[in-house]
């Protein structure tokens, strides 16, 4: 394809979406793409979701780090207590302080490993989902933009019809003043002029409505009368279409919908491991350093060891390992594993459905492009005949050999042939853009 839409989109940070001269907004198809991506609130929300999943992934990664804590306690014990130095029960009051530093870490925790895998896959899936939303937006933008361009071209054709009616009315007025024609001929031309004028007004409204739809999608507020479009579209070229298998391979490899389905499979697979990990052995290590100070409130304080000395002499260090093995949890986890497996199987099937739909979407767009090329060629051939028929009918009408009714038929046949040409052209445009967007 000759379109380089995605290349432009990849340079959003340096590209110019539009320019304003004398209060006018100048837009191209690529400019609409860039403007929509910058302004669309749904896309910004999708970007936030990606950042959220990244934070959740980091949180899952932090589960592998040790838990470190510091504690300080102060207790007042009264009545009968254990005297620490003699380990005997006495009726005394004690004041004690305790300080500790502890660290613990899971060395083997299968659930944490699977949770981290699931979090990483969720980040990738959210990014793919954001690309899906962007692709859908661009496809809708292309449809609305081409709708504006189509209505603009159609309006030009309608204005040509109206201009021809004006020309014939002026000619018939002159002929009537010389008595060359009957008044009924002029009235027929005036009636045809009224039809053409109505069609122009409807065409203007249709173009304005299409433009409003586009500006709404761009989230851009500007007077529709100040929007200028530049027809930077390419001519219909059947040689630009590559083999269908080329696009099928690309859509399965690059399309974010396919990637999102792949990541959904990874997420459900990791979830199975996460649920299974709850009943697997878990090994954790722990280290703690602790010291304390005790003072009897019933004894003379001068006989006590100083605070600093007690904390130095009473310091203890400990290191330990804990192996926990779940034995029975009411079969709850067994059912959770079965549910996770079913979700995984559903994700695998959904992936196949997605791939089938993408292949169908490519084949349909490919076929629509082929049909549009055939329609464009045949419509151009018909247009040549219609244009010649109109030229001949116009000469006969001006020579008085045919009436206004027959001339109106020739004029409308010309309009229909011109309309068929631009319809086929914009059908080719849209499906070409669609094929590019879904395969890149």
Residue, then its C-alpha position, 0 to 999 in steps of 0.5 A: x500500500x502507498x499509505x504511510x499512516x502508521x509511520x506518521x503516527x509513530x512520530x506523534x511527538x514531533x508531527x504537526x497535526x494541523x495548522x491555523x491560518x487566518x483562523x482556519x483549521x487545515x486538516x489532512x487524514x494523517x493530521x486527524x489521526x494525530x489530533x485524535x490520539x492527542x485529544x481522545x480521553x478514552x485513549x488517555x484512560x487506556x494509557x492510565x490502565x497500562x501505568x496501573x498494571x505496571x505498578x501492580x507488576x512492580x508490587x508483585x516483584x516486591x514480594x521477593x524482597x525481604x520484610x524488615x521491621x523494627x520494634x520497641x516496647x515498654x512494659x510495666x509489670x506489677x504484682x507477682x512476676x518472674x525476677x529475670x536474674x534469679x528466675x524466681x517468682x517475686x512480688x515486685x514491680x518491674x519496668x522493661x524495655x525491649x528493642x528488636x530488628x527482624x527480617x524475613x524472606x520467602x525463599x521458595x513460594x511457587x504462588x509468588x512466582x506465578x503471580x509475578x508472571x501473571x502481573x507481567x502478562x497483564x502489563x503486556x495485555x493492557x498495552x495491547x488493549x490500548x493499541x486496540x482502542x487506538x486502532x479502532x479510533x483511527x479506523x473510525x476517524x478514517x471513516x468519518x474523514x473519508x465521509x467528509x471528503x466524499x460529501x465534499x466531492x458529491x457537493x461539487x457534482x451537485x453544484x455543477x448540476x445547479x450551474x448547468x440549470x442556471x445556464x439553461x434558464x438564462x438561455x431559455x429566458x433569452x429565447x423566450x424574449x425572442x419568442x423562440x420557445x413556449x413558456x412551458x419549456x422555461x417552467x420545466x427548466x425552472x422546476x429542474x433548477x429547484x430540484x438541483x437547488x434542493x439537492x445542493x442544500x441537502x448536500x451542504x447539510x450532509x457535509x456539515x453533519x459529517x464534519x461535525x461527527x469528525x470534529x466530535x470524534x477529534x474532541x476539537x471545537x471549531x466553527x465548521x465553516x473554518x475547516x479546510x481539508x486537503x485531499x492528500x489521498x492517492x489515486x486508485x492503484x490495483x498494483x499497490x495490493x499485495x498477495x492476500x497471504x501477506x496480509x494474513x501473516x501480518x495480521x496474525x503477527x502484529x495485530x494487537x487483538x491477536x497479541x491481547x488474546x495471546x497474553x490472555x492465555x498467558x495470564x490464565x496459565x499463570x493463574x493456574x500456577x498461582x492457585x496450585x502454589x497455595x498448596x505447595x510447600x513454602x520455605x522462608x528464612x528469618x533473622x532477628x537481633x534483640x536486646x532488652x532492659x529491666x529495672x525493678x521499681x522495688x529495689x534501689x536504682x543504684x544497684x542496677x546495671x546501667x541501661x547501656x550495659x544491659x542492652x549490650x549484654x542482653x543482645x541476642x541474635x537468631x536465624x531460622x527457617x520455616x517450612x510450611x506444608x499445607x495438608x488439607x483446606x477443605x478441597x477449596x483449592x482443588x476446585x479453584x484449580x479446576x476453575x482456573x483450568x477452565x478459564x485457561x481453556x476458554x482463553x485458548x479457544x478465544x484466541x482461536x476465535x480471534x485469529x479466525x475473525x482477524x483472517x476473515x476481516x482481512x479477507x473481507x477488506x481484501x475482497x472489498x478492495x478488489x470489488x472497489x477496483x472493478x467498480x471504479x474501472x467500470x464506473x469510469x467507462x460508464x462515465x465516459x459514455x454518460x458524459x458523451x451522452x450528456x454533451x450530445x443531449x445538451x447540444x440537441x436541447x439547445x437546438x430545440x431537438x429534445x425537451x427539458x424532460x429528456x435533457x434532465x434525464x441525461x443530466x441525472x444519468x451523468x450525476x449518477x455515473x459521477x457518483x458511482x465513480x466517487x463511491x467506488x473510489x472512497x470504498x477503495x480508500x477506506x478498505x485500503x486504510x482499514x487493511x493497513x491499520x489491522x495488519x500493522 
